[in-house]
Amino acid sequence: MNLTRRSLLASASGAALLGGLAACGGDSSSSGTSGGGGDSKSLTVWFMQDSVPDETQAALKKAFEAENAGATLNIQVQQWDGIVSKLQTSLASKDESPDVVEFGNTQVALFSSVGALLDISDMEDELGGSDLIQSFIDAGSWEGKLYATPMYAGARVYYYRKDLFAAAGIAVPTSLDELVAAAKALNTANPEKNPDFSGIYFPGADPHTNEGWLFTHDGQYAEKDGDTWKGMLSDPGSQAALAQVQDLMLNATKYALDSNENVQAAYQLFNDGKIGMYSALNVASAKIDQAMWDADKVGVLALPGLTPGSIGKTFSGGSSLGISANNHNVDLSKSLMKLMYGDDFMTDMAKIGGWIPGRTSFASALTGPTGSIAQEIIENSVLTPNSPQWGVLDGNNVPRDFWVRIAKGEDVKTVAADVDKTIADALNKS
């Protein structure tokens, strides 16, 4: 399916989604007890799969029920696949809505813009204030009000084979140009003579890795000028990024056209010696064979910047927390939010979950090989356009399809111009 067709689908599904949620909580500009806010003593929170460790969930339930006499906390774990449409239905229902919800941070604008979430501006300071990840605060805000706060972030790092770099006489890259050169040189050297070897794993179906190159070159999908969105993929910075990305895809990897399913299992290629470098979240370090760590074969580095020794800008991925406008008890919902930004929960998200917690001062609890660089990566991270329609575009795989076209070797200027129009048309649709 081409991008023009996808853009029409995205616009249609976006209109349906936004329309379906329009009655969610009444006036989204009101604060305090807007929408919902009954006196039920039973609260429901939705967490996403693999977000909150089981023992952390159990501790949260125990602490909440001990702190709120007579109240019960029902924790439900949801699948990422299909979650936007499920939220559309549930948040709009006064009976079926969860009270507190975990969202992917790029999904928040879709729901806050139509009144589906409670305005929690008055809670920002007691939930962490300046300690909260700023890019997530930006994503959780709509028209000057705060609707969702950062729960956790994942730092996107590069894992690389130190032994293969050494065998090929390649220095660890300190800039983006050096990383391109290293990946191509390692691809050619193939020190272990593996017939399926690639210097780097770099598929089009992994947009969040590719976005690091876009953002590091100060490129972006779109920017807002006044009230109008403009596609930015044709701008010089974006074009420089696309040229480098395509160079890697065509000259340093056999896996440029790997499927989305295979992207999730890239660590297996790394463990099997089929790739010399790949990008993944910091928590992926646990999937790399322990024997490789023990033998000191694996190194970790942040995406480098444009100048030697600088750090690049990766996609600011992670989850946020909000209160449904159709919550069943405002006071209990706020009490639960406060617990989740307390010392115990935030420490657990780092120490047990391996995530960068929403309150960055707790990142010191991170352990493992990525702990020393994770916080700096997150502090230098960038978000995709903060628009309700971006969540729809993303859900319809417009960004992924764009990068796949680059991976196929299409002309970067032509692809950029096509997608600039697709994105602008969608984001400017009321």
C-alpha positions as CSV (number, residue, x, y, z in Angstrom):
1,M,0.0,0.0,0.0
2,N,1.5,3.4,-1.0
3,L,1.8,6.4,1.2
4,T,-0.9,8.4,-0.5
5,R,-3.4,5.6,0.2
6,R,-2.2,5.3,3.8
7,S,-2.6,9.0,4.3
8,L,-6.2,8.8,3.3
9,L,-6.7,5.9,5.7
10,A,-4.9,7.8,8.5
11,S,-7.1,10.8,8.0
12,A,-10.3,8.7,8.0
13,S,-9.3,6.7,11.1
14,G,-8.1,9.9,12.8
15,A,-11.5,11.6,12.2
16,A,-13.3,8.5,13.5
17,L,-11.1,8.3,16.6
18,L,-11.2,11.9,17.5
19,G,-15.0,12.0,16.9
20,G,-15.5,8.9,18.9
21,L,-13.7,10.4,21.9
22,A,-15.3,13.8,21.7
23,A,-17.8,13.1,24.4
24,C,-15.2,11.6,26.8
25,G,-14.9,13.9,29.7
26,G,-16.9,17.0,28.9
27,D,-14.9,20.1,28.9
28,S,-11.2,19.3,28.6
29,S,-10.2,22.7,29.6
30,S,-11.6,22.3,33.1
31,S,-9.5,21.1,36.0
32,G,-9.9,19.1,39.2
33,T,-13.0,16.9,38.9
34,S,-13.9,17.4,35.3
35,G,-15.7,14.3,34.1
36,G,-16.1,11.1,36.0
37,G,-15.0,11.5,39.6
38,G,-17.5,9.3,41.4
39,D,-17.0,7.8,44.9
40,S,-16.1,4.2,43.9
41,K,-13.6,2.6,46.2
42,S,-12.5,0.2,43.5
43,L,-9.8,1.7,41.1
44,T,-8.5,0.2,37.9
45,V,-5.1,0.9,36.3
46,W,-4.0,-0.2,32.9
47,F,-0.3,-1.0,32.4
48,M,1.2,-2.2,29.1
49,Q,2.8,-5.5,28.7
50,D,6.4,-5.7,29.9
51,S,6.3,-2.2,31.4
52,V,6.0,-2.7,35.1
53,P,7.7,-5.7,36.7
54,D,5.3,-8.2,38.4
55,E,6.8,-7.6,41.9
56,T,6.5,-3.8,41.4
57,Q,2.8,-4.3,40.5
58,A,2.3,-6.3,43.7
59,A,4.0,-3.8,45.9
60,L,2.0,-0.9,44.3
61,K,-1.3,-2.7,45.0
62,K,-0.3,-3.4,48.6
63,A,0.9,0.2,49.3
64,F,-2.2,1.7,47.7
65,E,-4.7,-0.4,49.6
66,A,-2.8,0.2,52.9
67,E,-2.8,3.9,52.3
68,N,-6.4,4.1,51.3
69,A,-8.5,2.1,53.8
70,G,-11.3,0.1,52.2
71,A,-10.1,0.8,48.6
72,T,-9.0,-1.9,46.2
73,L,-6.7,-1.6,43.2
74,N,-7.3,-3.7,40.1
75,I,-4.2,-3.9,37.9
76,Q,-4.8,-4.9,34.2
77,V,-2.0,-5.6,31.7
78,Q,-2.8,-4.6,28.1
79,Q,-1.2,-5.6,24.8
80,W,0.4,-2.8,22.7
81,D,-1.2,-4.2,19.5
82,G,-4.6,-2.6,19.0
83,I,-4.4,-0.4,22.2
84,V,-5.4,2.8,20.5
85,S,-8.7,1.5,19.4
86,K,-9.3,-0.2,22.7
87,L,-8.6,3.1,24.5
88,Q,-11.0,4.9,22.2
89,T,-13.8,2.6,23.3
90,S,-12.9,2.3,27.0
91,L,-12.1,5.9,27.8
92,A,-15.3,7.1,26.2
93,S,-17.4,4.9,28.6
94,K,-18.3,6.1,32.1
95,D,-18.7,2.5,33.1
96,E,-15.8,0.7,31.4
97,S,-13.1,3.4,31.6
98,P,-10.0,2.6,33.6
99,D,-9.1,5.2,36.1
100,V,-5.4,5.6,35.5
101,V,-3.8,4.6,32.2
102,E,-0.3,4.1,30.8
103,F,0.1,5.5,27.2
104,G,2.9,5.4,24.7
105,N,4.1,9.0,24.9
106,T,3.3,9.7,21.3
107,Q,-0.3,8.7,21.9
108,V,-1.1,11.2,24.6
109,A,-2.0,14.2,22.3
110,L,-4.6,12.0,20.6
111,F,-6.6,11.7,23.8
112,S,-5.8,14.9,25.7
113,S,-6.9,17.0,22.8
114,V,-10.5,15.7,23.0
115,G,-11.0,15.8,26.7
116,A,-10.5,12.1,27.4
117,L,-7.9,12.8,30.2
118,L,-8.1,14.8,33.4
119,D,-6.1,18.0,33.6
120,I,-3.4,17.3,36.2
121,S,-1.5,20.6,35.9
122,D,-2.0,21.2,39.6
123,M,-0.2,17.9,40.4
124,E,3.0,18.5,38.3
125,D,5.2,19.7,41.2
126,E,4.1,17.0,43.7
127,L,4.7,14.3,41.0
128,G,8.3,15.5,40.5
129,G,8.3,19.0,38.9
130,S,11.7,19.7,37.3
131,D,12.8,16.2,38.0
132,L,10.4,14.9,35.3
133,I,11.6,14.1,31.8
134,Q,11.0,17.4,30.0
135,S,10.3,16.0,26.5
136,F,7.6,13.8,28.0
137,I,6.1,16.8,29.8
138,D,5.9,18.5,26.4
139,A,4.3,15.5,24.9
140,G,1.8,15.3,27.8
141,S,0.7,18.9,27.5
142,W,-2.0,20.3,25.3
143,E,-2.9,24.0,24.9
144,G,-1.0,24.9,28.0
145,K,-2.4,22.2,30.3
146,L,-0.8,19.0,31.5
147,Y,-2.6,15.7,31.0
148,A,0.1,13.0,31.3
149,T,3.4,12.7,33.1
150,P,6.4,10.5,32.2
151,M,6.3,7.0,33.7
152,Y,9.6,5.7,32.1
153,A,11.8,6.1,29.1
154,G,14.0,3.7,27.3
155,A,17.5,4.8,26.1
156,R,18.3,3.7,22.6
157,V,21.9,2.6,22.5
158,Y,24.3,0.8,20.0
159,Y,25.6,-2.6,21.0
160,Y,28.7,-3.6,19.1
161,R,31.2,-6.5,19.0
162,K,34.4,-5.2,20.5
163,D,36.3,-8.3,19.4
164,L,35.3,-7.9,15.8
165,F,36.2,-4.2,15.8
166,A,39.6,-5.1,17.2
167,A,40.2,-7.9,14.7
168,A,39.4,-5.6,11.8
169,G,41.5,-2.7,13.2
170,I,38.5,-0.4,13.4
171,A,38.3,2.3,16.1
172,V,35.1,2.8,18.1
173,P,33.2,5.6,16.4
174,T,33.0,9.0,18.1
175,S,30.9,10.8,15.5
176,L,28.1,10.0,13.1
177,D,30.4,10.0,10.1
178,E,32.8,7.7,11.9
179,L,29.9,5.3,12.7
180,V,29.0,5.1,9.0
181,A,32.6,4.4,8.0
182,A,33.0,1.8,10.8
183,A,29.9,-0.1,9.8
184,K,30.9,-0.2,6.2
185,A,34.5,-1.2,7.0
186,L,33.3,-3.9,9.4
187,N,30.8,-5.2,6.7
188,T,33.7,-5.6,4.3
189,A,36.2,-7.1,6.8
190,N,33.8,-9.7,8.2
191,P,36.5,-11.0,10.5
192,E,34.8,-14.3,11.3
193,K,33.9,-14.9,7.6
194,N,30.3,-15.5,8.4
195,P,28.3,-15.7,5.1
196,D,25.3,-14.0,6.6
197,F,27.3,-11.2,8.3
198,S,26.5,-7.5,8.1
199,G,28.5,-4.7,9.7
200,I,25.3,-3.2,11.1
201,Y,21.7,-4.1,11.5
202,F,19.8,-1.2,9.9
203,P,16.3,-2.0,8.5
204,G,13.7,0.4,7.3
205,A,11.2,-1.3,9.5
206,D,12.9,0.2,12.6
207,P,11.9,3.8,12.4
208,H,12.8,4.8,15.9
209,T,16.5,3.8,15.3
210,N,16.5,5.7,12.0
211,E,15.0,8.8,13.6
212,G,18.1,9.2,15.6
213,W,20.0,10.1,12.5
214,L,17.2,12.4,11.4
215,F,17.2,14.3,14.8
216,T,21.0,14.4,15.1
217,H,21.2,16.2,11.8
218,D,18.6,18.6,13.3
219,G,16.0,17.2,10.9
220,Q,12.4,16.4,11.8
221,Y,9.2,15.0,10.1
222,A,7.3,18.2,10.5
223,E,7.4,21.5,12.4
224,K,4.6,24.0,13.2
225,D,4.7,27.5,11.8
226,G,2.0,29.5,13.5
227,D,-1.1,27.3,13.1
228,T,0.2,25.4,10.1
229,W,2.3,22.2,10.0
230,K,5.0,21.9,7.4
231,G,6.7,18.7,6.3
232,M,10.5,19.0,7.0
233,L,12.0,15.9,5.3
234,S,13.1,17.9,2.3
235,D,15.0,20.4,4.4
236,P,18.9,20.2,4.2
237,G,19.4,18.7,7.6
238,S,16.9,15.9,7.0
239,Q,18.3,15.3,3.5
240,A,21.8,14.9,5.0
241,A,20.4,12.3,7.4
242,L,18.5,10.4,4.8
243,A,21.6,10.2,2.6
244,Q,23.7,8.7,5.4
245,V,20.9,6.3,6.4
246,Q,20.5,5.1,2.8
247,D,24.3,4.6,2.5
248,L,24.2,2.3,5.5
249,M,21.2,0.4,4.2
250,L,22.7,-0.2,0.8
251,N,26.3,-0.7,1.7
252,A,26.6,-2.0,5.3
253,T,23.7,-4.5,5.9
254,K,21.9,-7.4,4.4
255,Y,18.9,-6.7,6.6
256,A,17.6,-3.4,5.2
257,L,14.3,-4.9,4.2
258,D,13.8,-7.1,7.3
259,S,10.3,-7.3,8.6
260,N,9.0,-5.6,11.8
261,E,8.8,-9.0,13.4
262,N,12.4,-9.6,12.7
263,V,13.4,-6.2,14.1
264,Q,12.1,-7.4,17.5
265,A,14.5,-10.4,17.4
266,A,17.6,-8.6,16.1
267,Y,19.5,-9.6,19.3
268,Q,19.4,-13.2,18.0
269,L,21.4,-12.1,14.9
270,F,23.9,-10.4,17.3
271,N,24.2,-13.5,19.5
272,D,24.8,-15.6,16.4
273,G,27.6,-13.4,15.1
274,K,25.6,-12.3,12.0
275,I,25.8,-8.5,12.8
276,G,28.6,-6.4,14.3
277,M,26.4,-3.6,15.5
278,Y,22.7,-3.0,16.3
279,S,20.5,-0.4,18.0
280,A,18.1,-1.3,20.7
281,L,16.8,-0.1,24.1
282,N,19.0,-0.2,27.1
283,V,16.8,-3.0,28.6
284,A,17.8,-5.2,25.6
285,S,21.2,-5.8,27.2
286,A,19.6,-8.7,29.1
287,K,18.9,-10.5,25.8
288,I,22.5,-10.6,24.7
289,D,24.2,-13.9,25.6
290,Q,25.8,-13.6,29.1
291,A,28.8,-15.5,27.8
292,M,29.6,-12.7,25.3
293,W,29.5,-10.2,28.2
294,D,31.7,-12.4,30.3
295,A,34.2,-12.7,27.5
296,D,34.3,-8.9,27.1
297,K,33.1,-9.2,23.5
298,V,30.3,-6.6,23.7
299,G,30.5,-2.8,24.0
300,V,27.8,-0.2,24.3
301,L,27.8,3.3,23.0
302,A,25.4,6.2,22.6
303,L,24.6,7.3,19.1
304,P,27.4,9.8,18.4
305,G,26.7,13.4,17.3
306,L,28.0,15.3,14.3
307,T,31.2,16.3,16.0
308,P,33.7,13.8,17.5
309,G,32.9,13.2,21.2
310,S,29.4,14.6,21.1
311,I,26.2,12.7,21.7
312,G,23.4,12.3,19.1
313,K,19.7,12.8,19.5
314,T,17.6,9.7,19.6
315,F,13.9,9.2,19.7
316,S,12.4,9.9,23.1
317,G,10.5,6.6,23.5
318,G,8.6,5.5,26.6
319,S,5.4,5.7,28.4
320,S,3.3,8.3,30.2
321,L,0.6,8.2,32.9
322,G,-2.7,10.0,32.9
323,I,-6.1,9.9,34.7
324,S,-9.2,9.3,32.6
325,A,-11.7,12.1,32.6
326,N,-14.2,9.3,33.2
327,N,-12.4,8.1,36.3
328,H,-14.5,6.7,39.1
329,N,-12.8,8.5,42.0
330,V,-10.7,11.6,41.5
331,D,-9.1,11.5,44.9
332,L,-8.1,7.9,44.7
333,S,-6.8,8.3,41.2
334,K,-4.6,11.1,42.3
335,S,-3.5,9.1,45.3
336,L,-2.4,6.3,43.0
337,M,-0.5,8.7,40.8
338,K,1.4,10.1,43.8
339,L,2.4,6.5,44.8
340,M,3.7,5.9,41.3
341,Y,6.0,8.9,41.5
342,G,7.2,8.0,45.0
343,D,10.6,6.7,45.9
344,D,9.7,2.9,45.9
345,F,8.0,2.8,42.5
346,M,10.5,5.0,40.7
347,T,13.4,3.0,42.2
348,D,11.8,-0.3,41.1
349,M,11.3,1.0,37.5
350,A,15.0,1.5,37.3
351,K,16.5,-1.2,39.4
352,I,14.1,-4.0,38.5
353,G,12.6,-2.9,35.3
354,G,15.8,-1.5,33.8
355,W,14.0,1.7,32.5
356,I,14.9,5.3,33.0
357,P,12.2,6.4,35.5
358,G,10.0,9.4,34.8
359,R,11.8,11.2,37.7
360,T,15.3,11.3,36.3
361,S,17.1,11.5,39.7
362,F,16.2,7.9,40.2
363,A,18.2,6.8,37.1
364,S,21.1,6.3,39.5
365,A,19.4,3.1,40.5
366,L,20.0,1.7,37.0
367,T,22.4,-1.2,36.8
368,G,24.1,-3.0,34.0
369,P,26.3,-2.0,31.0
370,T,24.1,0.9,29.9
371,G,23.5,2.6,33.2
372,S,26.3,5.1,32.9
373,I,25.0,6.6,29.6
374,A,21.2,6.0,29.7
375,Q,20.3,9.2,31.5
376,E,22.4,11.4,29.2
377,I,20.8,9.8,26.2
378,I,17.3,10.5,27.5
379,E,18.1,14.1,28.4
380,N,19.3,14.6,24.8
381,S,16.3,12.9,23.2
382,V,13.7,14.3,20.7
383,L,10.0,13.6,20.1
384,T,8.1,13.2,16.9
385,P,5.5,16.0,16.1
386,N,3.2,16.6,19.1
387,S,-0.2,16.4,17.3
388,P,-3.3,14.2,17.7
389,Q,-3.0,13.3,14.1
390,W,0.6,12.1,14.5
391,G,-0.6,9.1,16.6
392,V,-2.9,8.2,13.7
393,L,-0.1,8.5,11.1
394,D,2.1,6.4,13.3
395,G,-0.6,3.8,13.8
396,N,-1.0,3.5,10.1
397,N,2.7,2.9,9.7
398,V,3.4,6.1,7.6
399,P,6.8,6.6,9.2
400,R,7.8,3.0,8.8
401,D,6.7,2.9,5.2
402,F,8.8,6.0,4.6
403,W,12.0,4.5,5.9
404,V,11.3,1.2,4.0
405,R,11.2,3.3,0.7
406,I,14.6,4.7,1.7
407,A,15.8,1.1,2.3
408,K,14.6,0.1,-1.1
409,G,17.0,2.6,-2.7
410,E,14.4,5.1,-3.9
411,D,15.6,8.7,-4.5
412,V,15.6,10.4,-1.1
413,K,14.5,13.8,-2.5
414,T,11.5,12.3,-4.2
415,V,10.5,10.2,-1.2
416,A,10.9,13.2,1.1
417,A,8.7,15.4,-1.0
418,D,6.0,12.8,-1.2
419,V,5.9,12.2,2.5
420,D,6.2,15.9,3.4
421,K,2.9,16.4,1.6
422,T,1.3,13.3,3.2
423,I,2.3,14.4,6.7
424,A,1.3,18.1,6.2
425,D,-2.1,17.1,4.8
426,A,-2.7,14.9,7.8
427,L,-1.4,17.2,10.5
428,N,-3.3,20.2,9.2
429,K,-6.6,18.3,9.0
430,S,-8.9,19.6,11.7
